[in-house]
Amino acid sequence: MALGDDSSPASYIHMVQHLIERCMTFGMSMEECMEALSKRADIQPAVTSTVWKELEKENKEFFDKYKRWISEKISAGSS
């Protein structure tokens, strides 16, 4: 679904949010998510980044824990 489709901007943003949440279930960073959504869903990286940052503002505690988890996962993988 591209922005030019017959959908509202709010539904487009909601779809991007849902896709970001899916990326997070795979332990992706924001950069990895931006790349995946660009390649697989034709979503501009700036859109993914903007929605991700808004989610971070609304859920600061969750994202702090998520970032720690990602760092620990990366550290464990390099050991």
N, CA, C and O atoms as a CHARMM CRD file, in Angstrom:
* protein
*
  316
    1    1 MET  N      0.85900  -1.17900   0.00000 PROA 1      0.00000
    2    1 MET  CA     0.00000   0.00000   0.00000 PROA 1      0.00000
    3    1 MET  C      0.89600   1.23000   0.00000 PROA 1      0.00000
    4    1 MET  O      1.64100   1.46000   0.95300 PROA 1      0.00000
    5    2 ALA  N      0.83000   1.99000  -1.02500 PROA 2      0.00000
    6    2 ALA  CA     1.60900   3.21700  -1.12100 PROA 2      0.00000
    7    2 ALA  C      0.74800   4.40200  -0.72100 PROA 2      0.00000
    8    2 ALA  O     -0.47700   4.30000  -0.66900 PROA 2      0.00000
    9    3 LEU  N      1.38700   5.51000  -0.44200 PROA 3      0.00000
   10    3 LEU  CA     0.66800   6.69700   0.02600 PROA 3      0.00000
   11    3 LEU  C     -0.37900   7.16700  -0.97800 PROA 3      0.00000
   12    3 LEU  O     -1.36600   7.78700  -0.58200 PROA 3      0.00000
   13    4 GLY  N     -0.19300   6.89200  -2.25400 PROA 4      0.00000
   14    4 GLY  CA    -1.13400   7.32100  -3.26800 PROA 4      0.00000
   15    4 GLY  C     -2.40800   6.49400  -3.32500 PROA 4      0.00000
   16    4 GLY  O     -3.33800   6.85100  -4.04800 PROA 4      0.00000
   17    5 ASP  N     -2.47100   5.40500  -2.58400 PROA 5      0.00000
   18    5 ASP  CA    -3.66900   4.56300  -2.58300 PROA 5      0.00000
   19    5 ASP  C     -4.84800   5.30300  -1.97400 PROA 5      0.00000
   20    5 ASP  O     -4.68800   6.39500  -1.42900 PROA 5      0.00000
   21    6 ASP  N     -6.03800   4.70500  -2.06600 PROA 6      0.00000
   22    6 ASP  CA    -7.25600   5.32600  -1.55400 PROA 6      0.00000
   23    6 ASP  C     -7.39600   5.15500  -0.03600 PROA 6      0.00000
   24    6 ASP  O     -8.49600   4.90500   0.45700 PROA 6      0.00000
   25    7 SER  N     -6.31800   5.28400   0.68600 PROA 7      0.00000
   26    7 SER  CA    -6.37700   5.14000   2.13500 PROA 7      0.00000
   27    7 SER  C     -6.01600   6.47700   2.78800 PROA 7      0.00000
   28    7 SER  O     -5.36300   7.32700   2.18300 PROA 7      0.00000
   29    8 SER  N     -6.44800   6.63400   4.00600 PROA 8      0.00000
   30    8 SER  CA    -6.16100   7.87800   4.71800 PROA 8      0.00000
   31    8 SER  C     -4.72600   7.86100   5.23500 PROA 8      0.00000
   32    8 SER  O     -4.14800   6.79300   5.43700 PROA 8      0.00000
   33    9 PRO  N     -4.15500   9.03500   5.44700 PROA 9      0.00000
   34    9 PRO  CA    -2.80600   9.08700   6.03100 PROA 9      0.00000
   35    9 PRO  C     -2.74400   8.37700   7.38800 PROA 9      0.00000
   36    9 PRO  O     -1.73800   7.74900   7.71600 PROA 9      0.00000
   37   10 ALA  N     -3.80400   8.47700   8.16200 PROA 10     0.00000
   38   10 ALA  CA    -3.81400   7.82700   9.48400 PROA 10     0.00000
   39   10 ALA  C     -3.73100   6.31100   9.34600 PROA 10     0.00000
   40   10 ALA  O     -3.02900   5.65800  10.11900 PROA 10     0.00000
   41   11 SER  N     -4.43500   5.74700   8.37700 PROA 11     0.00000
   42   11 SER  CA    -4.38700   4.29500   8.20900 PROA 11     0.00000
   43   11 SER  C     -3.02100   3.86000   7.68100 PROA 11     0.00000
   44   11 SER  O     -2.53600   2.78000   8.01800 PROA 11     0.00000
   45   12 TYR  N     -2.40300   4.70000   6.85500 PROA 12     0.00000
   46   12 TYR  CA    -1.05300   4.41000   6.35300 PROA 12     0.00000
   47   12 TYR  C     -0.06400   4.39400   7.51500 PROA 12     0.00000
   48   12 TYR  O      0.75700   3.48300   7.61900 PROA 12     0.00000
   49   13 ILE  N     -0.13800   5.38800   8.37700 PROA 13     0.00000
   50   13 ILE  CA     0.74900   5.45100   9.54600 PROA 13     0.00000
   51   13 ILE  C      0.51500   4.25900  10.46000 PROA 13     0.00000
   52   13 ILE  O      1.46600   3.68800  10.99400 PROA 13     0.00000
   53   14 HSD  N     -0.73900   3.88200  10.64000 PROA 14     0.00000
   54   14 HSD  CA    -1.06200   2.71500  11.47100 PROA 14     0.00000
   55   14 HSD  C     -0.45300   1.44800  10.86900 PROA 14     0.00000
   56   14 HSD  O      0.05300   0.59200  11.59500 PROA 14     0.00000
   57   15 MET  N     -0.50300   1.33300   9.53900 PROA 15     0.00000
   58   15 MET  CA     0.09100   0.17400   8.87800 PROA 15     0.00000
   59   15 MET  C      1.60300   0.15700   9.09900 PROA 15     0.00000
   60   15 MET  O      2.17800  -0.89200   9.38800 PROA 15     0.00000
   61   16 VAL  N      2.24700   1.32400   8.96400 PROA 16     0.00000
   62   16 VAL  CA     3.69600   1.40600   9.18600 PROA 16     0.00000
   63   16 VAL  C      4.01800   1.02900  10.63000 PROA 16     0.00000
   64   16 VAL  O      4.98800   0.31500  10.88600 PROA 16     0.00000
   65   17 GLN  N      3.21200   1.50300  11.56400 PROA 17     0.00000
   66   17 GLN  CA     3.41800   1.14700  12.97300 PROA 17     0.00000
   67   17 GLN  C      3.33200  -0.36700  13.16100 PROA 17     0.00000
   68   17 GLN  O      4.16100  -0.96000  13.85000 PROA 17     0.00000
   69   18 HSD  N      2.33500  -0.98100  12.55200 PROA 18     0.00000
   70   18 HSD  CA     2.17300  -2.43700  12.66000 PROA 18     0.00000
   71   18 HSD  C      3.39600  -3.15500  12.08200 PROA 18     0.00000
   72   18 HSD  O      3.87400  -4.13000  12.66300 PROA 18     0.00000
   73   19 LEU  N      3.89900  -2.68100  10.95000 PROA 19     0.00000
   74   19 LEU  CA     5.06800  -3.31100  10.33700 PROA 19     0.00000
   75   19 LEU  C      6.31800  -3.12100  11.19500 PROA 19     0.00000
   76   19 LEU  O      7.15500  -4.02000  11.28400 PROA 19     0.00000
   77   20 ILE  N      6.44400  -1.95800  11.82400 PROA 20     0.00000
   78   20 ILE  CA     7.56400  -1.72800  12.74800 PROA 20     0.00000
   79   20 ILE  C      7.48000  -2.71700  13.91000 PROA 20     0.00000
   80   20 ILE  O      8.48800  -3.30300  14.30500 PROA 20     0.00000
   81   21 GLU  N      6.29400  -2.89700  14.44900 PROA 21     0.00000
   82   21 GLU  CA     6.10900  -3.84800  15.54700 PROA 21     0.00000
   83   21 GLU  C      6.49500  -5.25800  15.11500 PROA 21     0.00000
   84   21 GLU  O      7.08300  -6.00900  15.89300 PROA 21     0.00000
   85   22 ARG  N      6.16800  -5.61700  13.88200 PROA 22     0.00000
   86   22 ARG  CA     6.56700  -6.93000  13.35400 PROA 22     0.00000
   87   22 ARG  C      8.09000  -7.02700  13.27100 PROA 22     0.00000
   88   22 ARG  O      8.66900  -8.04800  13.64300 PROA 22     0.00000
   89   23 CYS  N      8.73600  -5.97200  12.78500 PROA 23     0.00000
   90   23 CYS  CA    10.20100  -5.96100  12.72000 PROA 23     0.00000
   91   23 CYS  C     10.80200  -6.15000  14.11100 PROA 23     0.00000
   92   23 CYS  O     11.80000  -6.85100  14.28200 PROA 23     0.00000
   93   24 MET  N     10.18600  -5.52300  15.08300 PROA 24     0.00000
   94   24 MET  CA    10.70300  -5.60600  16.44400 PROA 24     0.00000
   95   24 MET  C     10.59400  -7.01800  17.00600 PROA 24     0.00000
   96   24 MET  O     11.40600  -7.41000  17.84400 PROA 24     0.00000
   97   25 THR  N      9.61700  -7.77800  16.56300 PROA 25     0.00000
   98   25 THR  CA     9.51300  -9.16400  17.03500 PROA 25     0.00000
   99   25 THR  C     10.70600  -9.99100  16.55500 PROA 25     0.00000
  100   25 THR  O     11.00800 -11.04100  17.12300 PROA 25     0.00000
  101   26 PHE  N     11.38500  -9.51100  15.50300 PROA 26     0.00000
  102   26 PHE  CA    12.58000 -10.17100  15.00700 PROA 26     0.00000
  103   26 PHE  C     13.85300  -9.54000  15.55800 PROA 26     0.00000
  104   26 PHE  O     14.95500  -9.91400  15.15600 PROA 26     0.00000
  105   27 GLY  N     13.70800  -8.58100  16.48000 PROA 27     0.00000
  106   27 GLY  CA    14.85200  -7.95900  17.12700 PROA 27     0.00000
  107   27 GLY  C     15.61100  -6.99500  16.23700 PROA 27     0.00000
  108   27 GLY  O     16.81900  -6.82100  16.39500 PROA 27     0.00000
  109   28 MET  N     14.91300  -6.36800  15.30200 PROA 28     0.00000
  110   28 MET  CA    15.57700  -5.44000  14.38800 PROA 28     0.00000
  111   28 MET  C     15.77200  -4.07200  15.03200 PROA 28     0.00000
  112   28 MET  O     14.95400  -3.61700  15.83100 PROA 28     0.00000
  113   29 SER  N     16.87300  -3.43400  14.66300 PROA 29     0.00000
  114   29 SER  CA    17.10500  -2.04500  15.04800 PROA 29     0.00000
  115   29 SER  C     16.27700  -1.15400  14.13300 PROA 29     0.00000
  116   29 SER  O     15.68900  -1.62900  13.16200 PROA 29     0.00000
  117   30 MET  N     16.23100   0.14300  14.44300 PROA 30     0.00000
  118   30 MET  CA    15.50700   1.07000  13.59000 PROA 30     0.00000
  119   30 MET  C     16.08700   1.04400  12.17100 PROA 30     0.00000
  120   30 MET  O     15.33700   1.05000  11.19600 PROA 30     0.00000
  121   31 GLU  N     17.40700   1.01600  12.05500 PROA 31     0.00000
  122   31 GLU  CA    18.04700   1.02300  10.74000 PROA 31     0.00000
  123   31 GLU  C     17.69500  -0.24000   9.95400 PROA 31     0.00000
  124   31 GLU  O     17.40100  -0.16800   8.76000 PROA 31     0.00000
  125   32 GLU  N     17.72500  -1.39300  10.62000 PROA 32     0.00000
  126   32 GLU  CA    17.36600  -2.64200   9.94900 PROA 32     0.00000
  127   32 GLU  C     15.90000  -2.63200   9.51500 PROA 32     0.00000
  128   32 GLU  O     15.55400  -3.11700   8.43800 PROA 32     0.00000
  129   33 CYS  N     15.05900  -2.08000  10.36000 PROA 33     0.00000
  130   33 CYS  CA    13.63500  -1.98200  10.05400 PROA 33     0.00000
  131   33 CYS  C     13.41100  -1.04900   8.86200 PROA 33     0.00000
  132   33 CYS  O     12.61900  -1.35800   7.97200 PROA 33     0.00000
  133   34 MET  N     14.09600   0.07400   8.84300 PROA 34     0.00000
  134   34 MET  CA    13.96700   1.01800   7.72900 PROA 34     0.00000
  135   34 MET  C     14.34800   0.33800   6.41800 PROA 34     0.00000
  136   34 MET  O     13.66900   0.51200   5.40600 PROA 34     0.00000
  137   35 GLU  N     15.42200  -0.42800   6.43500 PROA 35     0.00000
  138   35 GLU  CA    15.87900  -1.11900   5.23000 PROA 35     0.00000
  139   35 GLU  C     14.87900  -2.19700   4.80600 PROA 35     0.00000
  140   35 GLU  O     14.55000  -2.31500   3.62500 PROA 35     0.00000
  141   36 ALA  N     14.40300  -2.97500   5.76700 PROA 36     0.00000
  142   36 ALA  CA    13.45600  -4.04900   5.45300 PROA 36     0.00000
  143   36 ALA  C     12.15300  -3.50100   4.88000 PROA 36     0.00000
  144   36 ALA  O     11.64100  -4.01800   3.88700 PROA 36     0.00000
  145   37 LEU  N     11.61800  -2.45600   5.50500 PROA 37     0.00000
  146   37 LEU  CA    10.34700  -1.91200   5.02000 PROA 37     0.00000
  147   37 LEU  C     10.51600  -1.20800   3.67800 PROA 37     0.00000
  148   37 LEU  O      9.59000  -1.18200   2.86700 PROA 37     0.00000
  149   38 SER  N     11.67200  -0.65000   3.44700 PROA 38     0.00000
  150   38 SER  CA    11.93800  -0.02000   2.15200 PROA 38     0.00000
  151   38 SER  C     11.94600  -1.08100   1.04700 PROA 38     0.00000
  152   38 SER  O     11.33900  -0.89800  -0.00800 PROA 38     0.00000
  153   39 LYS  N     12.64000  -2.18700   1.30300 PROA 39     0.00000
  154   39 LYS  CA    12.77000  -3.24200   0.29700 PROA 39     0.00000
  155   39 LYS  C     11.48500  -4.04800   0.12700 PROA 39     0.00000
  156   39 LYS  O     11.08500  -4.34800  -0.99800 PROA 39     0.00000
  157   40 ARG  N     10.83500  -4.40000   1.24200 PROA 40     0.00000
  158   40 ARG  CA     9.72200  -5.34100   1.18600 PROA 40     0.00000
  159   40 ARG  C      8.34600  -4.69900   1.07700 PROA 40     0.00000
  160   40 ARG  O      7.41400  -5.30900   0.55200 PROA 40     0.00000
  161   41 ALA  N      8.21500  -3.46400   1.57300 PROA 41     0.00000
  162   41 ALA  CA     6.89100  -2.83400   1.58700 PROA 41     0.00000
  163   41 ALA  C      6.87100  -1.49900   0.85700 PROA 41     0.00000
  164   41 ALA  O      5.84800  -0.81400   0.84700 PROA 41     0.00000
  165   42 ASP  N      7.99400  -1.12400   0.24600 PROA 42     0.00000
  166   42 ASP  CA     8.10500   0.12800  -0.50600 PROA 42     0.00000
  167   42 ASP  C      7.71800   1.34300   0.34500 PROA 42     0.00000
  168   42 ASP  O      7.02900   2.25500  -0.11300 PROA 42     0.00000
  169   43 ILE  N      8.18300   1.32200   1.59300 PROA 43     0.00000
  170   43 ILE  CA     7.93300   2.44200   2.50700 PROA 43     0.00000
  171   43 ILE  C      9.22500   3.23700   2.61700 PROA 43     0.00000
  172   43 ILE  O     10.29000   2.68200   2.88900 PROA 43     0.00000
  173   44 GLN  N      9.12000   4.52500   2.40600 PROA 44     0.00000
  174   44 GLN  CA    10.29500   5.39200   2.45300 PROA 44     0.00000
  175   44 GLN  C     10.93900   5.31600   3.84100 PROA 44     0.00000
  176   44 GLN  O     10.23700   5.36400   4.85000 PROA 44     0.00000
  177   45 PRO  N     12.27700   5.19800   3.89800 PROA 45     0.00000
  178   45 PRO  CA    12.96300   5.15000   5.19000 PROA 45     0.00000
  179   45 PRO  C     12.62800   6.33300   6.09800 PROA 45     0.00000
  180   45 PRO  O     12.56800   6.17000   7.31700 PROA 45     0.00000
  181   46 ALA  N     12.41000   7.51100   5.53200 PROA 46     0.00000
  182   46 ALA  CA    12.07300   8.67800   6.35400 PROA 46     0.00000
  183   46 ALA  C     10.73500   8.48800   7.06200 PROA 46     0.00000
  184   46 ALA  O     10.55400   8.95600   8.18500 PROA 46     0.00000
  185   47 VAL  N      9.80300   7.80500   6.41200 PROA 47     0.00000
  186   47 VAL  CA     8.49700   7.53900   7.02800 PROA 47     0.00000
  187   47 VAL  C      8.67800   6.57000   8.18500 PROA 47     0.00000
  188   47 VAL  O      8.16300   6.80100   9.27900 PROA 47     0.00000
  189   48 THR  N      9.40900   5.48400   7.94800 PROA 48     0.00000
  190   48 THR  CA     9.65100   4.49700   9.00400 PROA 48     0.00000
  191   48 THR  C     10.35900   5.15500  10.18800 PROA 48     0.00000
  192   48 THR  O      9.98000   4.94200  11.33900 PROA 48     0.00000
  193   49 SER  N     11.38100   5.95100   9.90300 PROA 49     0.00000
  194   49 SER  CA    12.13500   6.62600  10.95700 PROA 49     0.00000
  195   49 SER  C     11.23900   7.55200  11.77400 PROA 49     0.00000
  196   49 SER  O     11.30800   7.56700  13.00300 PROA 49     0.00000
  197   50 THR  N     10.40400   8.31800  11.09300 PROA 50     0.00000
  198   50 THR  CA     9.51400   9.26100  11.78200 PROA 50     0.00000
  199   50 THR  C      8.52500   8.53400  12.68300 PROA 50     0.00000
  200   50 THR  O      8.32300   8.92400  13.83200 PROA 50     0.00000
  201   51 VAL  N      7.90500   7.47300  12.16000 PROA 51     0.00000
  202   51 VAL  CA     6.94200   6.72200  12.96500 PROA 51     0.00000
  203   51 VAL  C      7.65300   6.05800  14.13800 PROA 51     0.00000
  204   51 VAL  O      7.13700   6.06800  15.25500 PROA 51     0.00000
  205   52 TRP  N      8.83500   5.48100  13.90000 PROA 52     0.00000
  206   52 TRP  CA     9.61600   4.83800  14.96300 PROA 52     0.00000
  207   52 TRP  C      9.91600   5.85000  16.07700 PROA 52     0.00000
  208   52 TRP  O      9.72800   5.55100  17.25600 PROA 52     0.00000
  209   53 LYS  N     10.37900   7.03700  15.70400 PROA 53     0.00000
  210   53 LYS  CA    10.73700   8.05800  16.70300 PROA 53     0.00000
  211   53 LYS  C      9.52100   8.52500  17.49600 PROA 53     0.00000
  212   53 LYS  O      9.62800   8.80400  18.69000 PROA 53     0.00000
  213   54 GLU  N      8.37800   8.61100  16.84600 PROA 54     0.00000
  214   54 GLU  CA     7.14800   8.97100  17.56400 PROA 54     0.00000
  215   54 GLU  C      6.76600   7.86900  18.55000 PROA 54     0.00000
  216   54 GLU  O      6.34200   8.15300  19.67000 PROA 54     0.00000
  217   55 LEU  N      6.91600   6.62500  18.13700 PROA 55     0.00000
  218   55 LEU  CA     6.64200   5.50600  19.04300 PROA 55     0.00000
  219   55 LEU  C      7.59100   5.54900  20.23700 PROA 55     0.00000
  220   55 LEU  O      7.18600   5.28700  21.37000 PROA 55     0.00000
  221   56 GLU  N      8.85700   5.88200  19.97700 PROA 56     0.00000
  222   56 GLU  CA     9.83200   6.00300  21.06900 PROA 56     0.00000
  223   56 GLU  C      9.40600   7.07500  22.07400 PROA 56     0.00000
  224   56 GLU  O      9.51700   6.87900  23.28400 PROA 56     0.00000
  225   57 LYS  N      8.91900   8.20700  21.56500 PROA 57     0.00000
  226   57 LYS  CA     8.47800   9.29000  22.45900 PROA 57     0.00000
  227   57 LYS  C      7.31300   8.83100  23.32900 PROA 57     0.00000
  228   57 LYS  O      7.25800   9.13200  24.52100 PROA 57     0.00000
  229   58 GLU  N      6.38700   8.10300  22.72200 PROA 58     0.00000
  230   58 GLU  CA     5.18700   7.67300  23.43900 PROA 58     0.00000
  231   58 GLU  C      5.45300   6.51400  24.39900 PROA 58     0.00000
  232   58 GLU  O      4.71300   6.31900  25.36300 PROA 58     0.00000
  233   59 ASN  N      6.51700   5.74000  24.13200 PROA 59     0.00000
  234   59 ASN  CA     6.79700   4.52300  24.90900 PROA 59     0.00000
  235   59 ASN  C      8.26100   4.47100  25.31400 PROA 59     0.00000
  236   59 ASN  O      8.94600   3.47800  25.06900 PROA 59     0.00000
  237   60 LYS  N      8.73900   5.54800  25.93700 PROA 60     0.00000
  238   60 LYS  CA    10.16300   5.68100  26.25600 PROA 60     0.00000
  239   60 LYS  C     10.69700   4.49400  27.05900 PROA 60     0.00000
  240   60 LYS  O     11.75000   3.95100  26.72500 PROA 60     0.00000
  241   61 GLU  N     10.00000   4.09300  28.09000 PROA 61     0.00000
  242   61 GLU  CA    10.48100   3.00200  28.94000 PROA 61     0.00000
  243   61 GLU  C     10.61000   1.70100  28.14500 PROA 61     0.00000
  244   61 GLU  O     11.60500   0.98700  28.26900 PROA 61     0.00000
  245   62 PHE  N      9.60900   1.40200  27.33600 PROA 62     0.00000
  246   62 PHE  CA     9.65200   0.19100  26.52000 PROA 62     0.00000
  247   62 PHE  C     10.85600   0.21500  25.57800 PROA 62     0.00000
  248   62 PHE  O     11.58600  -0.77200  25.48400 PROA 62     0.00000
  249   63 PHE  N     11.06800   1.33100  24.88200 PROA 63     0.00000
  250   63 PHE  CA    12.15800   1.41100  23.91700 PROA 63     0.00000
  251   63 PHE  C     13.52100   1.38300  24.60000 PROA 63     0.00000
  252   63 PHE  O     14.47900   0.85500  24.03600 PROA 63     0.00000
  253   64 ASP  N     13.62400   1.93600  25.79200 PROA 64     0.00000
  254   64 ASP  CA    14.87900   1.83400  26.53800 PROA 64     0.00000
  255   64 ASP  C     15.20600   0.36800  26.80700 PROA 64     0.00000
  256   64 ASP  O     16.34200  -0.06600  26.61700 PROA 64     0.00000
  257   65 LYS  N     14.20600  -0.39000  27.25100 PROA 65     0.00000
  258   65 LYS  CA    14.39800  -1.82800  27.49700 PROA 65     0.00000
  259   65 LYS  C     14.69900  -2.56400  26.19800 PROA 65     0.00000
  260   65 LYS  O     15.55900  -3.44500  26.17000 PROA 65     0.00000
  261   66 TYR  N     14.00100  -2.21200  25.12400 PROA 66     0.00000
  262   66 TYR  CA    14.21400  -2.85800  23.82400 PROA 66     0.00000
  263   66 TYR  C     15.64900  -2.62600  23.34400 PROA 66     0.00000
  264   66 TYR  O     16.30600  -3.55400  22.87200 PROA 66     0.00000
  265   67 LYS  N     16.12800  -1.39100  23.46400 PROA 67     0.00000
  266   67 LYS  CA    17.49300  -1.08700  23.03500 PROA 67     0.00000
  267   67 LYS  C     18.51800  -1.86500  23.85600 PROA 67     0.00000
  268   67 LYS  O     19.51200  -2.34600  23.31200 PROA 67     0.00000
  269   68 ARG  N     18.28400  -1.99200  25.16400 PROA 68     0.00000
  270   68 ARG  CA    19.19200  -2.78900  26.00500 PROA 68     0.00000
  271   68 ARG  C     19.18000  -4.23900  25.55000 PROA 68     0.00000
  272   68 ARG  O     20.23000  -4.87400  25.45700 PROA 68     0.00000
  273   69 TRP  N     17.99200  -4.76400  25.26800 PROA 69     0.00000
  274   69 TRP  CA    17.85700  -6.15000  24.81700 PROA 69     0.00000
  275   69 TRP  C     18.61800  -6.36300  23.51200 PROA 69     0.00000
  276   69 TRP  O     19.31900  -7.36300  23.35400 PROA 69     0.00000
  277   70 ILE  N     18.48100  -5.42300  22.57800 PROA 70     0.00000
  278   70 ILE  CA    19.19000  -5.52300  21.29300 PROA 70     0.00000
  279   70 ILE  C     20.70300  -5.50400  21.52900 PROA 70     0.00000
  280   70 ILE  O     21.43500  -6.29300  20.93200 PROA 70     0.00000
  281   71 SER  N     21.16900  -4.60700  22.39600 PROA 71     0.00000
  282   71 SER  CA    22.60600  -4.52100  22.69500 PROA 71     0.00000
  283   71 SER  C     23.11700  -5.81400  23.30300 PROA 71     0.00000
  284   71 SER  O     24.19500  -6.28900  22.94700 PROA 71     0.00000
  285   72 GLU  N     22.34500  -6.38600  24.22300 PROA 72     0.00000
  286   72 GLU  CA    22.74300  -7.64500  24.86200 PROA 72     0.00000
  287   72 GLU  C     22.75900  -8.78000  23.84300 PROA 72     0.00000
  288   72 GLU  O     23.63800  -9.64100  23.87700 PROA 72     0.00000
  289   73 LYS  N     21.78400  -8.77500  22.93800 PROA 73     0.00000
  290   73 LYS  CA    21.70100  -9.79900  21.90400 PROA 73     0.00000
  291   73 LYS  C     22.91900  -9.71300  20.98500 PROA 73     0.00000
  292   73 LYS  O     23.49900 -10.73500  20.61900 PROA 73     0.00000
  293   74 ILE  N     23.29900  -8.50300  20.61800 PROA 74     0.00000
  294   74 ILE  CA    24.45400  -8.30400  19.74600 PROA 74     0.00000
  295   74 ILE  C     25.73400  -8.71600  20.47400 PROA 74     0.00000
  296   74 ILE  O     26.59900  -9.37100  19.89200 PROA 74     0.00000
  297   75 SER  N     25.85400  -8.33200  21.74600 PROA 75     0.00000
  298   75 SER  CA    27.04400  -8.69300  22.53900 PROA 75     0.00000
  299   75 SER  C     27.16500 -10.19700  22.68800 PROA 75     0.00000
  300   75 SER  O     28.25900 -10.74900  22.57900 PROA 75     0.00000
  301   76 ALA  N     26.03800 -10.86600  22.93800 PROA 76     0.00000
  302   76 ALA  CA    26.05300 -12.31800  23.09700 PROA 76     0.00000
  303   76 ALA  C     26.43200 -13.00600  21.79000 PROA 76     0.00000
  304   76 ALA  O     27.09100 -14.04600  21.80300 PROA 76     0.00000
  305   77 GLY  N     26.02400 -12.43800  20.67800 PROA 77     0.00000
  306   77 GLY  CA    26.32700 -13.01800  19.38000 PROA 77     0.00000
  307   77 GLY  C     27.77700 -12.86000  18.98100 PROA 77     0.00000
  308   77 GLY  O     28.28800 -13.64600  18.18300 PROA 77     0.00000
  309   78 SER  N     28.44800 -11.86300  19.51900 PROA 78     0.00000
  310   78 SER  CA    29.84100 -11.63900  19.15400 PROA 78     0.00000
  311   78 SER  C     30.81600 -12.33500  20.10500 PROA 78     0.00000
  312   78 SER  O     32.02900 -12.28400  19.90200 PROA 78     0.00000
  313   79 SER  N     30.28800 -12.98000  21.13500 PROA 79     0.00000
  314   79 SER  CA    31.16800 -13.67400  22.09800 PROA 79     0.00000
  315   79 SER  C     31.65900 -14.98800  21.55100 PROA 79     0.00000
  316   79 SER  O     32.40500 -15.69700  22.22700 PROA 79     0.00000
